[in-house]
Amino acid sequence: MKQIFTIVFIFCAFSVSASYLVSKGDSAYVNDDYNNAIRYYNQAIETDGTSSELYYNLGIVYTRLNEFQ
């Protein structure tokens, strides 16, 4: 039982961490700090790369910087 609790706790910690990073990225974006927004969004993707909204936000930031591939 203790092992299951530990696994659930670790999973929740990663989720909170990803949301925190997304929030920081959103804040940076709103303040026109696009380089930090990219940094936070990329860190969130490393933590939890399953959010399509996160990739969308990252794309918007690159568009603001006129950086296309």
Order of alpha helices (4+ residues) and beta strands (2+ residues): alpha-alpha-alpha
